[in-house]
Amino acid sequence: MANIKSLYPEFATLDDALALDTETVTKYQINHMNEFRTKMGLGGGLTFHIKKAEGCYLWDGDGNKRLDFIGCVGVYLLGHNNPVIIDSIRKYLDTKPLTMDPMCLKQVTAAFAHNMSLVTPELTRTIINGGGGSEANEAVLKVCRIAAARTKTGKTRIISTTNSFHGKTEGSVFTGGKDIWQRWQQPMPGHTYVPYGDAAAAEEEFKKGDCILFIAEPIQGEGGVVTPPDNYLPDIRKLCDKYDVYMVIDEVQAGSGRTGYLWAHQYYEGLVPDAFTFAKAISDGALPVSGVQLKNELYLAAYGDFDSAMMHTATYQDNNISAAVALASLQYLLENDVPGQVREKSKYIWDGLRALQQKYPAEILEIRGRGYMIGLKLGANANGVGQVLAQKHFIQVMTSINDDTILRVYPNITTTNEDFDWFLNALEASIKEVFGV
Ligand SMILES: Cc1ncc(COP(=O)(O)O)c(C=O)c1O
């Protein structure tokens, strides 16, 4: 066997990679990855070289302990390197498993799908992807399109909401309601956008009789943590039933416990969509995993025979290791009543934020969201406050990509009241500094 260093002296082994210094990582990223994204993060003062992550803390290359209050925009609800999730991956790998194969049975994925059917008994079909939220949304769009082509002849349109975000792949980007992300692509026909929160506007489109599906986030995340009026999604459900339109909820960011409900749409008692997508927190960041949960009739209308069974397959689809992570996360979410914990523990930070808003009403214009999905409307200074929090107070937060007047605050369940105090004191100091009050 050749030694890799004799073939390529500068080849970085995994050991080398794990020991890279900040300067070298930066150089490699700038030279070989997305140069300008890297520079954007560095220039914005939000990029650090994180050497270790545990619970709600990050340790950077300079030895600073940082508080992670964004958690990869909703991924890390169960805490960084949650030992239960990590042990599950180890246990799985120790069995010398067959992780992916197009035709062999997939025991962990099958078990996860079975578990999901217990948890959401009205939606009993599962698709698992070894990918992200965009891939899950692509999958659900395609299921609905094929089901409609086979059972709702003549229907062709997808209705989504303005200011929404469903990902950046070709189909998901045209489902999202922000044309900035659609630049330089060929316009995709069959997409109509209606104002988020306005069920009457959706009905106007449904009335035309050619709509396949309606898709929305339960709370718009990238759009700036926008919570719709309480009657909105229940009204949409009724309208979808009336006009025979599939109702799809994108739970990628709000789902898997973050808002204090296992699925954010469960905030509305009795609301059952035809399908929902999930990703982010179901992985707890351990490995990429996303998926779709669907009503049996919808799934079967698309793929319910031998002719259509191969219409949406992928190399990593339904793979066992992604499912192992999802299974472990789901079990953890349920056994530890994470949604209940979020509802209870989040009161402290919400109370603290409301008290700050009373003190600084001209600076904290709005507090939005639910549970551990929080958006602070700080106007043009949101980015500045985020930078001061990161640089001077060692707290990671982020604005949202469709609305940079909103600072997003996404804690995880390992966060204590002392951590919340750290954040609240730092937020007050940062507001004073940036707004000059
Ligand atoms: C609601 C929602 N849907 C879909 C996506 C896309 O997910 P991914 O970036 O994993 O493809 C995101 C990402 O932020 C999201 O917030």
The ligand as a Gaussian input file, in Angstrom:
#p B3LYP/6-31G(d) Opt

LIG

0 1
 C      -39.030000      25.862000       5.633000
 C      -37.827000      25.388000       4.885000
 N      -37.994000      24.530000       3.866000
 C      -36.956000      24.061000       3.175000
 C      -35.675000      24.449000       3.452000
 C      -34.533000      23.934000       2.646000
 O      -33.818000      23.020000       3.391000
 P      -32.313000      22.659000       2.973000
 O      -31.529000      23.921000       3.105000
 O      -31.917000      21.600000       3.949000
 O      -32.360000      22.158000       1.583000
 C      -35.448000      25.340000       4.509000
 C      -34.085000      25.766000       4.851000
 O      -33.844000      26.656000       5.600000
 C      -36.546000      25.828000       5.239000
 O      -36.404000      26.679000       6.246000

